[in-house]
Each structure stands twice: as structure tokens, then as C-alpha cells.
Amino acid sequence: MKRTLSVPSLLFFFAGLLCLACLAGCAVFGETGGEVDATREDVYVHTVEWSGETLPMIAQWYTGNKDNWKILAKTNPNISSDRLVVDDQILIPFELVKNNKKMPKEFLSTFSVKSPAGLKKSSSKTKQAVEKKEEFQPYGPK
């Protein structure tokens, strides 16, 4: 018995094939570093890829100034600025972007946050006091 394909079944087959091709294309082209948010044309999108990324780090890489993290925090009210999670999407206002290249993992190890100006460096006396507290001290009379 010879089986023939009807026009509706052919249309259904090609529609399914078209959907698969679109999905495959989205998967391939969606793997870029930063993207322009299609719903907002005024921002650049950074996707957190590694644990340890911080808003100051992201601000330093893309804007050239780590202090812009405050602006990023205001631009991203739904993101916890002290706990970025892999796959979080950070919106960066275009007017701040000076570097639109994907942030490399190596940048995490080179980035360091300087201590705030109001904090004093610990003196050797302070270090000695901390070391003494860490020694075992028995309770009760000596």
C-alpha cells in the first residue's frame, strides 16, 4: 500500500520545521556577552556568568568607574546588589558604557575594592590584641 502525504500534513511538517529552525537560531545567537534589551533601548545588558561578580566590578569594567555601582543599583532595583547570582541580568545605562566587550573571568581576580576612606588601617597593637584574644584562655582562677 502506497502512502501519500496530504497538503495539510505537509504544511504541519514545514511549520514544525520552521519553529525548530527559529528555536535553534535563538539558541545560537543568544550566547553573546552583552546585549541590547529589546524592550529598553537605553540600556546595555550584562549577564552575570561567575560567582563573585559584584556591581562595583561590573561598573568598573563597563563604565570605567567602580563608583557607578550606585547608579547600577538604582537601575536594577530587583537585583540584590550584595548578592549577585549567576544568570542575573544587570542593566547598564548606555550613557555610562565606555566598554561594550564581554567581561572576562580574569578580570575578577584583578579587581580589588580599596578600603573606604573613613576606615583606619589596623595598627600593630590592634593586631596583637586580636592575636591574644585568639589564644586559648582557661576560665576560673589561675
N, C-alpha and C positions, 0 to 999 in steps of 0.2 A: 504494500500500500504506500503510495507516494504522498508525502505530506507537503502541503503548500502553505506559505505564510500569507496571512491576510494583511490588508493595509493597516488596520488598527493595531495589530500586533507589531508590525514594523515601526509604526510611529511610537508605540510604547517603548520598543527596544532602543530606538535612537534618542528618545527623550531621556531614558535612563543613562545611556552612554554620555550624553551631553552633561547631565548632572555630575557624573563621576569625573569627567574632564574638568569641570569647574571646581569641584572639591579638590582635585589633585593640584590644580593651578593655585588655589588659595593656600594650600599647604606649602607649596614650593616658594611662592612669593611672599608669604607671611613670615619668613625666617630672617628678616632684615634686622639690623641693630636698632636704629631709631626709626620711627615712622611719624608721619603727619596724621594726627587724629582726623578721620574723615568728618566727624561731627563738629570739630572745632578747628578752624583754620589758623588760629592764633597761637597754637602750642606745638611743641615737639614732644614726642613720647619716648621715654626711656623705660625699658622693661628690666626690672631687677633680675639679674642672672645668677648672682652668687651671694651666699650668706656672708654677712659682714659689710655689705654696702650700706652707706649712710647718706642722708640728704646733703651734709656738707661735702662729702666725697663726690657725689653726683653734681652738685653745684660747681665744685672746683673744676671737674672735667669738662662740663659743657659750657659753663659761663666764664670760667677763669677766675672766679672769686667764691671761696667757700662760704663767705658770709651771706651769699644769695640763698642759702638753705632756708632762711626765714620766708623768703618770697615763695620758694617751692612748697613750703609747708602750708602757706595760705592758699596757693593754687591747688593744692591736693588735700582738702580738708578731710577726706575719707581715709587717708593713709596715716598710720601711726608713725610719726617722724622718728621715734626712738626704736621702732621695731619694724624695719622693712623686711618683707617676706619675698622669697623668690617668686617671680611672676607678677609682683606688684607693678603697676604702670604709673610712672611718675610723669606728670605733665610739666613741661618747661616752657614758659612764655618765649615766643620767638625773639622778642626784642632783647632777651638776655643771652641767647645762644651765640657763642663765638666758635664753638667746635661741634660739628654735627657728625663726627665719626663715632662709631660704637666704642664704648669704654672697655678697654682690655682688662683682663683679670689681673695682669701685672700691676696695674695702677693701684689696686687695693693695697699691695704691700709697700708701695712707695708713698702712699698718702699718710700724712700724720697730722693730727689736730694739735696745734700748740695750746699750751695751758692758758686759761683765761687770765687776763692782766691782773685781776683782783686777787688771785691766789698767790701766796708766797711759796717759794721753794722750801722744802723741809731742811732744817739745819742738821748738823751732825748730832746736836743734843737731842733733837726730836727723834732721830733715827735710833740713838742709844736708848731712849726711853721706850720706844716701841720694841726694841730687841729685848729689853729687860722684862717687859710685860709678857713676851712670848716664852720666857723661861718658865719651867715648872716651879711653882711655889706651893709648898705644902701648907695646909691650913692648921691652925692651932698654935700653941706656944712653942717657942724654939728651945 
